[in-house]
Amino acid sequence: MPEETTQPRPARFEQALACFHEARDLTDPEESPGVYGVILHDIADTYRDARDLKEAVEHFRQAVAYKQRADNPSDLATTMTALANTLVSIGEHTEARDVLERLLAEAPKIGDAERQAAVLHNVGLTYEELGNLGVAGAYDDGIATYRAALVLIDGDGDPGWYATVLKDIGDAYEAQDLLEQAHASYEDAVRYTRRIEGTSASLITVLIALGRVSRRLGRLEDELAVNGGAAVPGGGPPVVNGTVVEDASARAEAADPAEPVDPVDALPPSDRPGGRAQADAPPPPDGIPPRPDSPPPGEEP
C-alpha cells in the first residue's frame, strides 16, 4: 500500500480546498446534486494531488452519491473511474472492483458512442492494473471490457485509438503468458498503426511488442521441438511425446528474465499508439494516480 504524505499541505492546496469548500457551502445539494457532486470531485482531486488518498477516496464516494442523482451518466463515469483508481492506489481492490462493475452497468446510458468507448477503455486499463496486482480474474474482465470498447470505436476513422486498445488486449494476454493470443492482438495493432500517417514512434512501440512475443514463441517452439514436444495453441502446457507437461519450465525459460521495460510506458500519452491520452489511467507504481480525470473536451466533471 502506498505511503501517504505526512507533510503539511502546500499553501496552494489549502487555498484550493478553501475555495471548493466555500463553493460547496453555497450550493444546495437538493436543488443541484450534479453541481454539488462536481465540487466534491474537485475537493477529492485536490486531496489526491496532495497525496491524502484516504480523504480523496471519501470525497470521491460522496461525489458519486450526488452525481447519481443527476442525469449525466458521462459525468458520473468520470468520478467513478477516479474512485476506482484511487481505491487501487490504497490497496482496496475489492471495493475498486465493485465500483468498476457498477460503472459497467452505467456505461450503456452514455449516449455518445465515443465517450462510452473511452469509459470502457479506461475501465479495461484499471482491470488490467488489478490483474498486474494479482487479483484473480481481473485480466479476463479487462480483456472483455477492451473488446466492448473496440465495438464502439471506428477503426477506419480512428485507427490509432483502435490500435491502442488492441495493444492493451495483447498486453493483458502476454501478462498471462497467453502468447498466441497476444501475438494475434499485436499483429492487428501493427496493421492498424500502419494506417496512421507520421506516427513512427507509435509504430515502433507496437513492433517491439510484437517482436518480443514472437521471440518468446520462437524460443518455446524451438525448445519443445528439441525435446520432442509440440506447443499447445493458446499458450497452454506443452506436450512432450504425447504427454502434457504440467510444470512447463520451457515457458518460463522462454521469457527474458531481464526484459527491458516496454518503451511505450516511457512515452507521454500523446506519443503512444493513437496519440490519445487516457482520461483516468491506472496509477503508476508509486501509487499516486495521474492528474486529473479529464473528460473529453467540452465536458467538465
Salt bridges, closest charged atoms under 4 A:
GLU14 OE2 - ARG9 NE 3.19
ASP25 OD1 - ARG24 NE 3.56
GLU30 OE1 - ARG69 NH2 2.83
ASP45 OD2 - HIS41 NE2 3.36
ASP45 OD1 - ARG48 NH2 3.48
ASP45 OD2 - ARG291 NH1 3.56
ASP49 OD2 - ARG291 NE 2.80
ASP52 OD2 - ARG9 NH1 3.42
GLU55 OE1 - HIS59 ND1 3.55
GLU58 OE1 - ARG61 NH1 3.42
ASP75 OD1 - LYS67 NZ 2.84
GLU95 OE1 - ARG61 NH2 2.84
ASP98 OD2 - ARG102 NH1 3.62
GLU106 OE1 - LYS109 NZ 3.26
GLU114 OE2 - ARG276 NH1 3.59
ASP141 OD2 - ARG97 NH2 2.55
ASP156 OD1 - ARG195 NH1 2.93
ASP158 OD2 - ARG276 NH2 2.45
ASP168 OD2 - HIS121 NE2 2.65
ASP171 OD2 - LYS167 NZ 3.09
GLU174 OE2 - ARG216 NH1 3.58
ASP177 OD1 - ARG216 NH2 2.65
GLU187 OE1 - HIS183 ND1 3.85
ASP188 OD1 - ARG191 NH2 3.11
ASP256 OD2 - ARG215 NH2 2.78
ASP256 OD1 - ARG219 NH1 2.36
GLU259 OE2 - ARG212 NE 3.72
GLU259 OE2 - ARG215 NH2 2.81
ASP262 OD2 - LYS167 NZ 3.20
ASP280 OD2 - ARG48 NH1 3.66
ASP293 OD2 - HIS41 NE2 3.54
ASP293 OD2 - ARG48 NH2 2.90
